[in-house]
Amino acid sequence: MTESVAREYLDELDMLAQTAGAEIVGRELVKLARKNPAHFVGTGKVAELCEIVRETRAELLIFDEDLTPAQVRNLEQSLEVRVIDRAGLILDIFARRARSREAKTQVELAQLKYVLTRLTRAWTHLERQQGGIGLRGPGETQIETDRRLIRTRIQHLEEDLQHIERTRSTQRSGRDQMFRFALAGYTNVGKSTLMNALTRAGVYEENLLFATLDSTTRIVKLSPQYRALLSDTVGFIRKLPPGLVASFRSTLAEIREAHSIIHVVDIAAPSFREQMAEVDRVLDEMGVRGTPRIVVFNKTDALEDDVPLRWAGREFPEAVFVSARQSTNLDRLQEKMREAMRADTVELTLDIPSHDGALLSELHRFAEILEERHSEAGWSYRVRMPLFHARRLGLVREDAPD
């Protein structure tokens, strides 16, 4: 890792800490030849940190790298302050931002999986939260009891999420008649602002990391014939805790089941290329490598020069450049969305009896009428329409190729 990239990671850690409500009193980039198994950093650096903690009266030390339970314990004993790593900080932010029952359940599950490997630290006894009496098994140590209680709670949370996921799946199945777009991207790139600009959804937006944890789905009207569903989803970030993406699988299902993914990029971010690569990596892990994507470079109004625009234009000639905040160039994005829907269309010639008013209404609502003729027997149409609408209306077979 180069020093410039490391400093960008440190800047991001700074913003994460501020999002969690911390006041930053100092920061330092440390170069290590190798990681110290006991303290992560060397003994000399630990002594320096002790002095910094005393001078600044710091109450918390945050490492950008993952720490082992032993390293956390040793650092806390040496520095006499709380120590957390990047994963722990992200989980804390998710816990603060969770509002719905689903988000709270997902965050608690990820937290408990994270904590389960760190029970060598001083631990608040969990049996106090669950009655305690009669829970301790014969001969169990306290840490064994805590592990058992955590595993039991994890099992309950996973069952709750399975129920939530089934409910969400049922809700999504009822929306199969419409084309689905999903917004995906790094955290704080402006997905919720773009969602509001396209749909007036009123989604919460703020210049903070992870402002959105719950997915939101709204209808976006691209033209009289083109209406689709647009979903806003939780943002990604580098070094996500391993259990977090798995815990949010029901929320992220909006991405997996989308017909097209809109990858939103903050082109004003210094490390936007690394952010794009991280989003691509997570999407590939989710198994959506083959889903068509529209790349949207957002926050063009925040650029100080056109160097990022020139690079992005060369590397992504089909991309759209917008400012969601100022609603700039959204018509071009809407046209790209219509193109995505037209790519999944079929042309049909249909003879429809005059009395079949329901089908006629559906055609005028969802199809582009290319040719129309009337006779005593009824109407003859040549139409272009989305394939999924044609399947829904029984105009083509369900197994017809895309």
C-alpha positions as CSV (number, residue, x, y, z in Angstrom):
1,M,0.0,0.0,0.0
2,T,1.4,3.4,-1.0
3,E,1.6,6.3,1.5
4,S,-1.0,8.3,-0.4
5,V,-3.6,5.4,-0.3
6,A,-2.8,4.9,3.4
7,R,-3.5,8.6,4.1
8,E,-6.8,8.3,2.2
9,Y,-7.7,5.3,4.4
10,L,-6.8,7.4,7.5
11,D,-9.0,10.3,6.2
12,E,-11.9,7.8,5.8
13,L,-11.3,6.5,9.4
14,D,-11.4,10.2,10.6
15,M,-14.8,10.6,8.9
16,L,-16.0,7.3,10.3
17,A,-15.0,8.4,13.8
18,Q,-16.8,11.7,13.4
19,T,-19.9,9.9,12.1
20,A,-19.8,7.8,15.3
21,G,-19.8,11.1,17.4
22,A,-16.1,11.2,18.3
23,E,-14.0,14.3,18.6
24,I,-10.6,13.8,16.9
25,V,-7.7,15.0,19.1
26,G,-4.9,13.4,17.1
27,R,-4.1,11.1,14.2
28,E,-0.9,9.4,13.0
29,L,0.3,7.3,10.1
30,V,2.6,4.5,11.3
31,K,5.0,2.6,9.0
32,L,5.5,-1.0,10.1
33,A,8.1,-3.4,8.8
34,R,6.0,-6.1,10.3
35,K,3.1,-6.4,12.7
36,N,3.9,-6.9,16.4
37,P,1.9,-10.0,17.6
38,A,1.5,-8.5,21.1
39,H,0.5,-4.9,20.4
40,F,0.3,-4.6,16.5
41,V,2.8,-1.7,16.7
42,G,6.3,-1.9,18.3
43,T,7.0,-1.3,22.0
44,G,8.6,2.1,21.2
45,K,5.4,3.2,19.4
46,V,3.3,2.0,22.3
47,A,5.4,4.3,24.6
48,E,4.8,7.2,22.2
49,L,1.1,6.5,22.2
50,C,1.0,6.5,26.0
51,E,2.5,10.0,26.0
52,I,0.1,11.2,23.3
53,V,-2.9,9.8,25.3
54,R,-1.8,11.6,28.4
55,E,-1.2,14.9,26.6
56,T,-4.5,14.9,24.7
57,R,-6.5,13.2,27.5
58,A,-7.9,10.9,24.8
59,E,-10.5,8.3,25.9
60,L,-10.4,6.1,22.8
61,L,-7.8,4.9,20.4
62,I,-9.0,3.6,16.9
63,F,-6.8,1.5,14.6
64,D,-7.6,1.4,10.9
65,E,-6.4,-2.3,10.8
66,D,-8.0,-5.3,12.3
67,L,-6.7,-6.2,15.7
68,T,-6.6,-9.5,17.4
69,P,-8.3,-9.9,20.8
70,A,-4.9,-10.2,22.5
71,Q,-3.6,-7.1,20.8
72,V,-6.7,-5.1,22.0
73,R,-6.3,-6.4,25.5
74,N,-2.5,-5.6,25.6
75,L,-3.0,-2.1,24.2
76,E,-5.7,-1.3,26.6
77,Q,-3.6,-2.5,29.5
78,S,-0.6,-0.4,28.3
79,L,-2.5,2.8,27.3
80,E,-5.3,2.6,29.9
81,V,-7.9,3.7,27.3
82,R,-10.4,1.8,25.2
83,V,-9.1,0.5,21.9
84,I,-11.1,-0.5,18.9
85,D,-10.4,-1.4,15.3
86,R,-12.0,-0.3,12.1
87,A,-14.5,-3.2,12.1
88,G,-15.6,-2.4,15.6
89,L,-16.1,1.3,14.7
90,I,-18.2,0.4,11.6
91,L,-20.4,-1.9,13.7
92,D,-20.9,0.9,16.3
93,I,-22.0,3.3,13.5
94,F,-24.4,0.7,12.1
95,A,-25.8,0.2,15.6
96,R,-26.4,4.0,16.0
97,R,-28.0,4.3,12.6
98,A,-30.3,1.3,12.7
99,R,-33.9,2.4,12.9
100,S,-36.1,-0.4,11.7
101,R,-36.5,-3.8,13.3
102,E,-34.8,-5.4,10.4
103,A,-31.8,-3.1,10.5
104,K,-31.4,-3.5,14.3
105,T,-31.6,-7.3,14.0
106,Q,-29.0,-7.3,11.2
107,V,-26.6,-5.1,13.2
108,E,-27.0,-7.1,16.4
109,L,-26.3,-10.3,14.6
110,A,-23.1,-8.9,13.0
111,Q,-22.0,-7.4,16.4
112,L,-22.4,-10.7,18.2
113,K,-20.5,-12.6,15.5
114,Y,-17.7,-10.0,15.9
115,V,-17.8,-10.3,19.7
116,L,-17.8,-14.1,19.8
117,T,-14.1,-14.2,18.8
118,R,-13.2,-11.5,21.3
119,L,-14.3,-13.0,24.6
120,T,-10.8,-13.0,26.1
121,R,-11.4,-9.4,27.0
122,A,-13.2,-8.2,30.1
123,W,-16.8,-9.0,29.4
124,T,-20.1,-7.8,30.9
125,H,-21.8,-11.1,32.0
126,L,-24.6,-11.8,29.6
127,E,-26.6,-14.0,32.0
128,R,-27.5,-10.8,33.8
129,Q,-29.4,-9.8,30.7
130,Q,-31.3,-13.1,30.6
131,G,-32.1,-14.0,34.1
132,G,-28.9,-15.7,35.0
133,I,-30.2,-18.3,37.5
134,G,-30.1,-21.8,36.1
135,L,-28.2,-20.9,33.0
136,R,-24.7,-21.8,34.0
137,G,-23.9,-25.4,33.2
138,P,-21.9,-27.6,35.6
139,G,-18.2,-26.9,35.5
140,E,-18.6,-24.1,32.9
141,T,-16.3,-21.1,33.1
142,Q,-17.9,-17.6,32.7
143,I,-16.5,-17.3,29.2
144,E,-18.0,-20.6,28.2
145,T,-21.3,-19.5,29.5
146,D,-21.1,-16.2,27.6
147,R,-20.1,-18.0,24.4
148,R,-23.1,-20.3,24.8
149,L,-25.5,-17.4,25.4
150,I,-24.1,-15.5,22.4
151,R,-24.5,-18.6,20.1
152,T,-28.1,-19.0,21.4
153,R,-28.9,-15.3,20.7
154,I,-27.2,-15.6,17.2
155,Q,-29.5,-18.5,16.4
156,H,-32.6,-16.6,17.4
157,L,-31.5,-13.5,15.4
158,E,-30.8,-15.7,12.3
159,E,-34.3,-17.2,12.6
160,D,-35.8,-13.7,12.9
161,L,-33.9,-12.6,9.8
162,Q,-35.1,-15.7,7.8
163,H,-38.7,-14.7,8.7
164,I,-38.0,-11.1,7.6
165,E,-36.3,-12.3,4.4
166,R,-39.3,-14.6,3.5
167,T,-41.6,-11.6,4.1
168,R,-39.5,-9.4,1.9
169,S,-39.3,-12.1,-0.8
170,T,-43.1,-12.2,-0.8
171,Q,-43.3,-8.5,-1.2
172,R,-40.8,-8.5,-4.0
173,S,-42.7,-11.3,-5.8
174,G,-45.7,-9.0,-5.9
175,R,-43.6,-6.5,-7.8
176,D,-42.4,-8.8,-10.5
177,Q,-44.5,-7.1,-13.0
178,M,-42.2,-4.1,-13.0
179,F,-38.6,-3.6,-14.1
180,R,-36.3,-3.2,-11.1
181,F,-33.3,-0.9,-10.8
182,A,-31.1,-0.9,-7.7
183,L,-28.8,1.9,-6.6
184,A,-25.4,0.6,-5.4
185,G,-22.2,2.3,-4.4
186,Y,-19.7,3.3,-1.8
187,T,-21.1,5.0,1.3
188,N,-21.8,8.7,1.1
189,V,-21.7,8.9,-2.7
190,G,-25.2,10.5,-2.9
191,K,-27.4,7.5,-3.6
192,S,-30.2,8.7,-1.4
193,T,-30.0,12.2,-2.9
194,L,-30.2,10.7,-6.4
195,M,-33.2,8.5,-5.3
196,N,-35.0,11.6,-4.1
197,A,-34.2,13.6,-7.2
198,L,-35.6,10.8,-9.5
199,T,-38.6,9.8,-7.4
200,R,-39.2,12.5,-4.8
201,A,-39.2,9.6,-2.3
202,G,-38.2,11.7,0.7
203,V,-35.4,9.3,1.7
204,Y,-33.3,10.4,4.6
205,E,-30.1,12.0,3.3
206,E,-27.1,13.5,5.1
207,N,-23.4,14.1,4.5
208,L,-22.5,11.2,6.8
209,L,-21.3,7.7,6.2
210,F,-24.0,5.0,6.3
211,A,-26.9,7.5,6.4
212,T,-29.1,4.7,4.8
213,L,-29.2,1.2,6.3
214,D,-32.7,0.1,5.2
215,S,-33.6,-0.3,1.6
216,T,-36.3,1.9,0.2
217,T,-38.2,1.1,-3.0
218,R,-40.2,3.6,-5.0
219,I,-41.7,3.9,-8.5
220,V,-39.7,6.0,-10.9
221,K,-41.7,7.4,-13.9
222,L,-39.3,7.6,-16.9
223,S,-42.1,8.3,-19.5
224,P,-45.7,7.4,-19.9
225,Q,-44.7,3.9,-21.2
226,Y,-41.7,3.4,-19.0
227,R,-42.3,3.0,-15.2
228,A,-39.9,1.0,-13.0
229,L,-39.0,0.3,-9.4
230,L,-35.9,2.0,-8.0
231,S,-34.4,0.7,-4.7
232,D,-31.9,2.6,-2.5
233,T,-29.6,0.3,-0.6
234,V,-26.9,0.4,2.1
235,G,-23.5,1.7,1.0
236,F,-20.3,-0.3,0.9
237,I,-17.0,0.6,2.4
238,R,-13.4,-0.8,2.5
239,K,-12.7,-3.4,5.1
240,L,-16.3,-4.2,6.0
241,P,-16.6,-6.5,9.0
242,P,-16.9,-10.1,7.5
243,G,-20.3,-10.8,9.0
244,L,-21.9,-7.5,8.0
245,V,-22.6,-8.2,4.4
246,A,-24.0,-11.7,5.3
247,S,-26.2,-10.1,8.0
248,F,-27.6,-7.6,5.6
249,R,-28.4,-10.3,2.9
250,S,-32.2,-9.5,3.1
251,T,-31.6,-5.8,2.5
252,L,-29.0,-6.5,-0.3
253,A,-31.4,-8.8,-2.0
254,E,-32.8,-5.7,-3.8
255,I,-29.5,-5.6,-5.6
256,R,-29.3,-9.4,-6.3
257,E,-32.8,-9.4,-7.8
258,A,-32.5,-6.1,-9.8
259,H,-32.8,-6.2,-13.6
260,S,-30.2,-3.4,-13.8
261,I,-27.8,-2.0,-11.2
262,I,-27.0,1.8,-11.1
263,H,-23.5,2.1,-9.7
264,V,-23.2,5.6,-8.2
265,V,-19.7,7.0,-7.8
266,D,-18.6,10.2,-6.0
267,I,-16.3,11.6,-8.7
268,A,-15.2,14.4,-6.4
269,A,-13.7,11.9,-3.9
270,P,-9.9,11.6,-4.2
271,S,-10.0,7.8,-4.1
272,F,-13.1,7.3,-6.3
273,R,-11.3,4.7,-8.4
274,E,-10.5,2.6,-5.4
275,Q,-14.0,3.0,-4.2
276,M,-15.4,1.8,-7.5
277,A,-13.1,-1.3,-7.3
278,E,-14.3,-2.1,-3.8
279,V,-18.0,-1.9,-4.9
280,D,-17.2,-4.1,-7.9
281,R,-15.5,-6.6,-5.6
282,V,-18.5,-6.8,-3.2
283,L,-21.0,-7.0,-6.1
284,D,-19.0,-9.9,-7.6
285,E,-19.1,-11.6,-4.2
286,M,-22.8,-11.2,-4.2
287,G,-23.0,-13.1,-7.5
288,V,-24.3,-10.2,-9.7
289,R,-21.4,-10.0,-12.0
290,G,-23.6,-10.5,-15.1
291,T,-26.3,-8.0,-14.1
292,P,-26.3,-5.0,-16.5
293,R,-25.0,-1.8,-14.9
294,I,-25.3,1.9,-15.5
295,V,-22.3,3.8,-14.1
296,V,-23.3,7.3,-12.8
297,F,-20.6,9.7,-11.7
298,N,-22.2,12.0,-9.2
299,K,-21.2,15.3,-7.5
300,T,-19.8,16.9,-10.6
301,D,-20.6,20.2,-9.0
302,A,-18.0,19.6,-6.3
303,L,-15.0,19.1,-8.7
304,E,-12.2,21.5,-8.6
305,D,-10.8,20.6,-12.0
306,D,-11.8,18.4,-15.0
307,V,-9.1,15.8,-14.6
308,P,-11.4,13.2,-13.0
309,L,-14.0,13.9,-15.7
310,R,-11.5,13.3,-18.5
311,W,-10.3,10.0,-17.0
312,A,-13.8,8.8,-16.4
313,G,-14.9,9.7,-19.9
314,R,-12.1,7.7,-21.4
315,E,-12.5,4.6,-19.1
316,F,-16.3,4.7,-19.0
317,P,-17.6,6.2,-22.3
318,E,-21.2,5.0,-21.6
319,A,-21.3,6.6,-18.1
320,V,-23.6,9.4,-17.1
321,F,-22.2,12.5,-15.2
322,V,-24.7,14.2,-12.9
323,S,-25.1,16.3,-9.8
324,A,-28.0,14.8,-7.9
325,R,-27.9,17.8,-5.5
326,Q,-28.5,20.2,-8.3
327,S,-30.6,17.8,-10.5
328,T,-28.1,18.3,-13.3
329,N,-28.1,15.9,-16.3
330,L,-30.8,13.7,-14.8
331,D,-32.6,13.6,-18.2
332,R,-29.5,11.7,-19.6
333,L,-29.7,9.2,-16.8
334,Q,-33.4,8.7,-17.3
335,E,-32.7,8.0,-21.0
336,K,-30.0,5.4,-20.0
337,M,-32.6,3.8,-17.8
338,R,-35.1,3.7,-20.6
339,E,-32.4,2.1,-22.8
340,A,-31.8,-0.6,-20.2
341,M,-35.5,-1.3,-20.2
342,R,-35.8,-1.3,-24.0
343,A,-32.8,-3.8,-24.1
344,D,-35.2,-6.3,-22.5
345,T,-38.1,-5.8,-24.9
346,V,-39.9,-7.8,-27.5
347,E,-41.9,-6.8,-30.6
348,L,-45.2,-8.5,-31.1
349,T,-48.1,-8.5,-33.5
350,L,-51.4,-9.0,-31.7
351,D,-55.0,-9.4,-32.7
352,I,-57.2,-8.3,-29.8
353,P,-61.0,-8.6,-29.7
354,S,-62.8,-5.4,-29.1
355,H,-64.4,-6.7,-25.9
356,D,-61.0,-7.4,-24.3
357,G,-60.8,-3.9,-22.8
358,A,-58.4,-5.0,-20.0
359,L,-55.7,-6.1,-22.4
360,L,-56.1,-3.0,-24.5
361,S,-55.7,-0.9,-21.4
362,E,-52.5,-2.8,-20.4
363,L,-51.1,-2.3,-23.9
364,H,-51.6,1.4,-23.9
365,R,-50.2,1.6,-20.4
366,F,-47.0,-0.4,-20.9
367,A,-46.3,-0.9,-24.6
368,E,-45.1,1.4,-27.3
369,I,-47.6,1.2,-30.2
370,L,-45.8,0.9,-33.5
371,E,-48.8,0.2,-35.7
372,E,-52.5,0.0,-35.1
373,R,-55.4,-1.2,-37.3
374,H,-59.1,-1.7,-36.6
375,S,-61.6,-4.1,-38.1
376,E,-65.0,-5.6,-37.3
377,A,-63.3,-8.4,-35.4
378,G,-61.3,-6.1,-33.2
379,W,-57.9,-4.5,-33.2
380,S,-54.6,-5.5,-34.7
381,Y,-51.4,-4.1,-33.1
382,R,-47.7,-4.2,-33.7
383,V,-46.1,-3.2,-30.3
384,R,-42.8,-3.0,-28.6
385,M,-42.9,-3.8,-24.8
386,P,-40.8,-5.0,-22.0
387,L,-40.4,-8.8,-22.1
388,F,-41.4,-9.2,-18.4
389,H,-44.7,-7.4,-19.1
390,A,-45.3,-9.6,-22.2
391,R,-44.7,-12.7,-20.0
392,R,-47.0,-11.3,-17.2
393,L,-49.8,-10.8,-19.7
394,G,-49.4,-14.2,-21.2
395,L,-48.4,-12.8,-24.6
396,V,-45.1,-14.9,-24.7
397,R,-44.2,-18.1,-22.8
398,E,-42.5,-17.9,-19.4
399,D,-39.6,-19.9,-20.8
400,A,-39.1,-17.6,-23.8
401,P,-35.4,-16.5,-24.1
402,D,-34.4,-13.1,-22.9
